[in-house]
Amino acid sequence: MRGGQDAARAPVIQFTNCRILRGGALLREDLWVRGGRILDPEKLFFEERRVADEQRDCGGCILAPGFIDVQINGGFGVDFSQASEDVGSGVALVARRILSHGVTSFCPTLVTSPLEVYHKVLPQIPVKSGGPHGAGVLGVHLEGPFISREKRGAHPEAHLRSFEADAFQDVLATYGGLDNVRIVTLAPELGHSHEVIRALTALGICVSLGHSVADLGTAEEAVQSGATFITHLFNAMLPFHHRDPGIVGLLTSDQLPTGRRIFYGMIADGIHTNPAALRIAHRAHPKGLVLVTDAVPALGLGNGRHTLGQQEVEVDGLTAYVAGTNTLSGSIAPMDTCVRHFLQATGCSVESALEAASLHPAQLLGLEKRKGTLDFGADAGCPAEIASGPWFPHPSLVMGTAVVLPLPPSHRPPLTQTSWCSMTLFTSGPPTSRVNWCGRRRRPGRDPGPPLEGMPSPSWTLSVGHWGAGLQRAKGTPAQVEASARSWRLG
């Protein structure tokens, strides 16, 4: 009860002059936040009789849900697969640094490691809420050691394992416990794997298929047992073949359980996946695409030799290899770079690119009511100023689940696609009726409702932002429409 009272007393912050990503569309609406939650401004005003305590101008940027990275091996010199006495400080450093790339939640990922590494590291990475201090930890992603030797990629062969007769107990003995685990990547062709998949999903752990030589039939059986994710599609699996498309075929399979959606990770760094492959996957199954970085500890450090668990990695330009080989070893691209490259490579809408890094991973983890969305009641957290990144031409604003991005001029929606809830009010006093509150306007012909008793009646000026959103009936150019709107007076 006290927590609810404290939230009710927290200041209300209104983000203005922005387009918010909601319901798959960019709408010109204000975003209202209090005590770490996104508010319904109509309820705030008409039920609580409150207005904003503080307004923050977003400068015409997009306000989108924060990115969620479900596969990140480390970064900025921190290796999540290296055991130490203070793993938490390294996780905190990465959590702080990835905020500047729009990531507000992530799954620290451990590659195939000796048992003692799992036993020492996993207890030190608890689930943790995000905020101005850094991105939130959603749980650990365990990539290996139950994977294929033929498709091990950068995973050390010496530490790969197969399932024993008592398969799930073998899993528990390997990891030393699953309390902080959110995702497990395994190869479904391994013996007893379906038994393990059913046991993991029963605990609420997401099972991902990857580093595998499974054919399509085996992959479909794994999904029928509960698997819902594919680890970095196209990489470390059999290539697509017209007679047996392998795991890739899950994107269009008709043998999946009714109502089950398969999600798949894509590394859109310009190295791991050709733009044509990105387009094929996106057009085949756009609602399941989840952008991941698969970033290695060398993220943010530049050329040279670095670690990835038990392996040594050499970074040359934009590519990371297992030292002395031509085997790719994760990525050094941050999430905002992946979003931008994905947008350019596929030609998809800005909304689709943003949802691939926010809503889709939230849906994968069953968190879409709280994260990956700007719907009322979702997580918001406290605003924090962050540094510029490749996607951000100027210092931008990040919240617990919301990140401000500049609106690309070429992707502004045309006039006919804007909504009636898209106009911004500039006032010198509190609103007096339902026609002029919180940046919204009712459709023509709808009763605005009576003024609230005891409220003054200030003079109001209604103005609109880009392209005169909501003024479809007005004539003239967007500039003329906008000029006309500024002269409207509401009593």
C-alpha positions in Angstrom: 0.0 0.0 0.0 2.8 2.4 0.9 4.5 1.8 -2.5 1.2 2.8 -4.2 0.9 5.9 -2.1 4.5 6.9 -2.8 3.9 6.5 -6.5 0.7 8.7 -6.3 2.7 11.5 -4.7 5.6 11.2 -7.2 5.9 14.1 -9.6 4.1 13.8 -13.0 6.3 14.4 -16.0 4.8 15.3 -19.4 7.0 14.7 -22.5 5.9 17.0 -25.2 6.7 17.8 -28.9 7.3 14.2 -29.8 5.9 11.3 -31.8 5.3 8.2 -29.7 5.4 4.6 -30.9 2.1 3.0 -29.8 0.1 0.3 -31.5 2.5 0.0 -34.4 2.1 3.6 -35.4 3.9 6.9 -34.7 1.4 9.2 -33.1 1.9 12.9 -32.2 0.8 12.6 -28.6 2.4 13.6 -25.3 3.7 10.9 -22.9 2.9 11.2 -19.2 5.0 9.4 -16.6 4.8 9.1 -12.8 6.7 6.9 -10.4 8.1 4.6 -13.1 4.8 4.0 -14.9 3.2 5.5 -18.1 0.0 7.2 -17.2 -3.4 7.6 -18.9 -3.6 11.4 -18.9 -7.4 11.4 -19.1 -7.7 9.5 -15.8 -5.0 11.6 -14.2 -6.8 14.8 -14.9 -10.5 13.9 -14.6 -10.1 11.4 -11.7 -7.2 12.8 -9.8 -7.6 16.5 -10.8 -3.8 16.7 -11.5 -1.8 18.2 -14.3 1.9 17.8 -15.0 4.5 18.9 -12.5 7.1 19.2 -15.1 7.1 19.3 -18.9 10.0 18.2 -21.1 10.3 19.2 -24.7 11.6 16.3 -26.8 12.4 18.6 -29.8 10.3 16.7 -32.3 12.0 13.3 -31.7 10.5 9.9 -31.7 9.7 8.6 -28.2 9.9 4.8 -28.5 10.1 1.9 -26.1 13.6 1.1 -24.9 15.5 -1.5 -26.8 15.8 -5.0 -25.3 19.0 -7.0 -26.1 18.4 -10.7 -25.4 21.9 -11.8 -26.6 24.9 -9.8 -25.4 28.1 -11.5 -24.3 29.7 -8.4 -22.7 31.2 -5.1 -23.8 33.6 -2.3 -22.9 36.1 -4.8 -21.7 33.7 -6.8 -19.6 33.3 -10.6 -20.4 30.3 -12.2 -18.8 31.8 -15.6 -19.3 34.9 -14.8 -17.2 34.6 -15.9 -13.5 35.6 -13.3 -10.9 34.7 -12.4 -7.3 32.9 -9.2 -8.5 30.9 -10.1 -11.6 28.2 -7.7 -10.6 30.4 -4.6 -11.1 31.1 -5.6 -14.7 27.4 -6.2 -15.4 26.7 -2.8 -13.9 29.3 -1.1 -16.2 27.8 -2.7 -19.3 24.3 -1.8 -18.1 25.3 1.8 -17.8 27.2 2.1 -21.1 24.5 0.5 -23.3 21.9 3.1 -22.2 23.6 5.5 -24.6 22.7 3.1 -27.4 19.1 2.9 -26.5 19.1 -0.4 -24.6 17.1 -0.3 -21.4 16.9 -4.1 -20.7 19.2 -7.0 -21.5 20.0 -10.6 -21.0 23.7 -11.1 -20.1 24.8 -14.0 -22.2 27.3 -16.7 -21.3 28.9 -18.8 -24.0 30.0 -22.4 -23.5 32.2 -22.5 -20.4 33.6 -24.9 -17.8 31.2 -25.9 -15.0 33.0 -23.9 -12.4 32.4 -20.7 -14.4 28.6 -21.3 -14.5 28.6 -22.1 -10.8 30.5 -18.9 -9.9 29.0 -16.4 -12.3 25.3 -17.2 -12.4 24.6 -16.5 -8.7 26.2 -13.0 -9.2 23.8 -11.9 -12.0 20.4 -11.5 -10.5 17.4 -10.0 -12.2 17.5 -6.3 -11.6 15.4 -3.3 -12.6 16.8 -0.6 -14.8 16.8 3.2 -14.4 19.1 6.1 -14.7 21.9 4.0 -13.2 21.7 1.5 -16.1 19.7 -1.0 -18.2 17.7 -3.6 -16.3 18.8 -7.3 -16.2 16.0 -9.6 -17.3 17.9 -12.8 -16.6 20.8 -14.7 -18.1 21.0 -16.2 -21.5 22.9 -19.5 -21.5 24.2 -20.2 -25.0 25.7 -23.7 -24.7 27.2 -26.0 -23.7 24.5 -28.3 -25.1 25.1 -27.5 -28.8 26.4 -29.2 -31.9 30.1 -29.7 -32.4 29.8 -29.2 -36.1 28.1 -25.8 -35.7 29.8 -24.7 -32.5 31.2 -21.5 -34.1 33.3 -19.6 -31.5 32.4 -22.0 -28.7 35.3 -24.0 -27.3 34.9 -27.7 -28.3 36.6 -28.9 -25.1 33.6 -27.8 -23.0 30.7 -28.9 -25.2 28.3 -31.4 -23.6 25.5 -33.7 -24.6 22.6 -34.7 -22.4 23.0 -37.8 -20.1 20.3 -40.3 -19.4 18.8 -38.2 -16.6 18.9 -35.2 -18.9 17.4 -32.4 -16.8 19.4 -33.3 -13.7 22.4 -33.1 -15.9 21.4 -29.6 -16.9 21.1 -28.6 -13.2 24.4 -30.1 -12.4 26.0 -28.3 -15.3 24.7 -24.8 -14.5 24.5 -25.2 -10.7 21.0 -23.8 -10.6 18.6 -21.9 -12.9 17.3 -19.1 -10.6 18.7 -16.3 -12.6 18.3 -17.9 -16.1 15.8 -16.5 -18.7 16.9 -18.2 -22.0 18.8 -21.4 -22.8 20.1 -22.1 -26.3 20.5 -25.8 -27.2 20.7 -28.0 -30.3 17.4 -30.0 -30.6 19.0 -32.9 -32.4 20.8 -33.9 -29.2 19.4 -37.0 -27.4 16.9 -36.3 -24.6 16.6 -32.6 -25.8 12.8 -32.7 -25.9 12.7 -33.8 -22.3 14.9 -30.9 -21.3 12.9 -28.4 -23.4 9.7 -29.4 -21.6 11.3 -29.2 -18.2 12.8 -25.7 -18.9 9.6 -24.3 -20.3 7.7 -25.6 -17.3 10.0 -23.3 -15.2 9.2 -20.3 -17.4 12.6 -20.4 -19.2 12.6 -19.6 -22.9 14.3 -22.3 -25.0 16.1 -21.3 -28.1 17.3 -23.5 -31.0 20.8 -22.7 -32.2 24.3 -23.9 -33.0 22.6 -26.9 -34.5 22.5 -29.3 -37.5 18.8 -30.1 -37.0 16.5 -30.7 -40.0 13.1 -29.0 -40.2 11.3 -32.0 -38.7 13.5 -32.1 -35.6 13.1 -28.3 -35.2 9.3 -28.6 -35.5 9.3 -31.3 -32.8 11.3 -29.0 -30.5 8.8 -26.2 -31.0 6.0 -28.6 -30.3 7.8 -29.4 -27.0 7.9 -25.7 -26.1 10.9 -24.0 -27.8 10.0 -20.5 -29.0 13.2 -18.8 -30.2 15.9 -19.3 -32.8 19.4 -18.1 -31.9 20.9 -15.7 -34.6 19.1 -17.1 -37.6 21.2 -18.3 -40.5 24.4 -18.3 -38.4 25.6 -21.6 -36.9 23.0 -23.8 -38.4 22.4 -25.7 -41.6 21.9 -23.4 -44.6 18.5 -23.2 -46.2 17.9 -26.0 -48.8 14.8 -26.3 -50.9 14.2 -30.0 -49.9 15.0 -29.5 -46.2 15.1 -25.9 -45.1 16.4 -26.8 -41.6 15.7 -24.5 -38.7 15.2 -21.6 -41.1 12.1 -23.4 -42.3 10.4 -22.7 -38.9 9.6 -19.1 -40.1 6.9 -20.5 -42.5 6.2 -23.9 -41.0 2.6 -25.1 -40.9 3.4 -27.7 -38.2 3.7 -25.4 -35.2 1.1 -25.6 -32.4 -2.0 -23.4 -32.9 -1.4 -19.9 -31.6 2.4 -20.4 -31.1 4.6 -17.8 -32.6 8.2 -18.5 -33.3 10.7 -15.7 -32.7 14.1 -15.5 -34.2 17.2 -13.4 -33.5 18.9 -11.5 -36.2 22.4 -9.9 -36.0 22.0 -6.9 -38.3 25.5 -5.6 -38.0 26.3 -5.6 -41.7 28.7 -8.6 -41.2 26.8 -11.6 -40.0 23.9 -11.4 -42.3 23.7 -10.2 -45.9 21.0 -7.5 -46.5 19.2 -9.9 -48.9 19.0 -12.5 -46.1 17.6 -9.8 -43.8 15.0 -9.0 -46.3 14.0 -12.6 -46.9 13.6 -13.3 -43.2 11.7 -10.1 -42.5 9.3 -10.5 -45.4 8.7 -14.2 -44.5 7.9 -13.5 -40.8 8.1 -9.9 -39.8 6.3 -10.3 -36.4 8.9 -12.8 -35.1 12.1 -10.9 -35.9 14.1 -9.9 -32.8 17.2 -7.8 -33.3 20.2 -8.9 -31.2 23.7 -7.6 -31.0 25.6 -10.8 -30.0 28.1 -8.2 -28.8 31.4 -9.4 -27.4 33.6 -7.9 -24.7 35.4 -5.9 -27.4 32.4 -3.8 -28.0 33.5 -0.2 -27.7 37.3 -1.0 -27.5 38.5 -1.0 -31.1 41.1 -3.3 -32.9 43.2 -5.8 -31.0 43.0 -9.0 -29.1 40.3 -9.5 -26.5 38.5 -12.5 -24.8 35.2 -14.3 -25.2 34.9 -16.8 -22.4 37.7 -19.3 -22.9 38.6 -18.1 -26.4 40.8 -15.3 -27.6 39.1 -12.9 -30.1 40.8 -10.7 -32.6 39.0 -7.5 -33.8 39.8 -6.1 -37.2 37.7 -3.1 -38.2 34.1 -4.1 -37.9 34.7 -7.8 -37.6 35.6 -10.1 -34.6 37.2 -13.5 -35.3 38.4 -16.3 -33.1 42.1 -15.5 -33.0 44.0 -17.3 -35.8 40.9 -18.4 -37.7 38.3 -16.9 -40.0 35.4 -18.0 -37.6 33.2 -15.0 -36.7 33.1 -14.5 -32.9 30.1 -12.3 -32.1 29.6 -8.7 -33.0 31.0 -5.3 -32.1 28.0 -3.3 -33.2 25.8 -1.7 -30.6 22.0 -2.0 -30.8 21.3 1.4 -32.2 23.7 0.6 -35.1 21.8 -2.7 -35.7 18.5 -0.9 -35.8 19.7 1.7 -38.3 21.3 -1.0 -40.5 18.2 -3.1 -40.4 16.0 -0.2 -41.4 18.3 0.7 -44.3 18.8 -2.9 -45.5 15.2 -4.0 -45.4 13.5 -0.8 -46.4 11.0 -1.5 -43.6 9.1 1.3 -41.8 10.7 3.1 -38.8 7.9 1.5 -36.7 8.9 -2.0 -37.7 12.6 -1.4 -37.1 11.9 -0.1 -33.6 9.5 -2.9 -32.7 12.1 -5.5 -33.7 14.3 -4.2 -31.0 11.6 -3.5 -28.4 8.2 -5.0 -28.6 9.2 -8.4 -30.2 11.8 -9.3 -27.6 9.4 -8.3 -24.9 6.7 -10.6 -26.4 9.3 -13.4 -26.7 9.9 -13.1 -22.9 6.2 -12.6 -22.0 6.9 -9.0 -20.8 4.9 -7.1 -23.4 2.5 -5.7 -20.8 5.4 -3.9 -19.1 8.2 -3.5 -21.6 8.6 -2.9 -25.3 5.5 -0.7 -25.2 4.3 2.8 -24.3 0.8 1.7 -23.4 -0.7 3.0 -20.2 0.6 1.2 -17.1 3.8 0.0 -18.8 7.2 0.6 -17.2 8.7 4.1 -17.7 11.4 4.7 -15.0 13.1 8.0 -14.4 14.4 10.1 -17.3 18.2 10.4 -17.6 20.4 12.4 -19.9 22.7 10.2 -22.0 25.6 10.6 -24.4 25.3 10.8 -28.1 25.6 7.6 -30.2 25.6 6.8 -33.9 21.8 6.9 -34.0 21.6 10.1 -31.9 22.9 13.2 -33.5 22.5 15.1 -30.2 22.3 14.2 -26.5 19.0 12.4 -26.2 16.7 11.3 -23.4 16.3 7.7 -22.2 13.8 6.4 -19.7 13.4 3.0 -18.0 11.7 1.7 -21.1 11.6 4.7 -23.4 14.2 6.2 -25.7 14.0 9.4 -27.6 15.2 9.1 -31.3 15.3 11.8 -33.9 12.5 11.5 -36.5 14.0 10.8 -39.9 12.4 13.4 -42.3 11.8 10.8 -45.0 9.7 8.7 -42.6 7.3 11.4 -41.4 3.8 9.9 -41.9 1.6 11.6 -44.6 -1.3 13.8 -43.5 -3.9 11.1 -44.0 -2.1 8.6 -41.7 -2.1 10.9 -38.6 -4.6 10.6 -35.8 -7.0 13.1 -34.2 -5.1 12.6 -31.0 -2.1 14.3 -32.5 -2.2 18.0 -31.6 -0.3 19.8 -28.9 -1.8 22.4 -26.7 0.2 25.3 -25.3 -1.5 26.9 -22.4 -1.1 29.4 -19.6 -3.4 27.7 -17.2 -5.2 24.4 -16.5 -7.6 22.9 -19.0 -11.3 23.7 -18.5 -13.1 21.0 -20.6 -12.7 17.7 -22.3 -11.9 19.4 -25.6 -8.6 20.8 -24.5 -6.6 18.6 -22.3 -3.3 16.7 -22.5 -2.6 17.4 -26.1 -5.7 15.8 -27.5 -8.7 16.9 -29.4 -12.0 15.0 -29.7 -13.4 14.2 -33.2 -15.7 16.8 -34.7 -19.3 16.5 -33.5 -18.5 14.8 -30.2 -19.7 16.6 -27.1 -16.7 18.0 -25.3 -18.4 17.9 -21.9 -19.0 20.6 -19.4 -16.2 22.7 -17.8 -14.9 21.4 -14.5 -16.3 23.3 -11.5 -13.9 25.6 -9.7 -11.5 25.8 -12.5 -10.5 29.1 -14.1 -11.2 29.7 -17.8 -7.8 30.7 -19.3 -7.3 31.6 -22.9 -6.1 28.6 -24.9 -4.2 28.4 -28.2 -4.2 25.2 -30.1 -1.2 24.5 -32.3 -0.1 21.5 -34.3 3.3 20.0 -35.2 4.6 18.5 -38.4 2.2 18.2 -41.3 -0.8 19.5 -39.4 -1.7 16.2 -37.8 -5.5 15.7 -37.4 -6.5 18.6 -39.7 -7.5 16.6 -42.7 -10.4 18.9 -43.4 -8.3 22.0 -43.6 -7.2 23.2 -47.1 -3.8 24.3 -48.3 -0.2 23.3 -47.8 0.9 21.8 -44.4 2.4 25.2 -43.5 -0.9 26.9 -44.3 -2.8 24.3 -42.3 -0.5 24.7 -39.3 -0.8 28.6 -39.5 -4.6 28.3 -39.4 -4.5 25.9 -36.5 -2.5 28.4 -34.4 -5.3 30.9 -34.6 -8.0 28.7 -33.3 -9.3 29.8 -29.9 -11.1 27.4 -27.5 -13.2 28.7 -24.6 
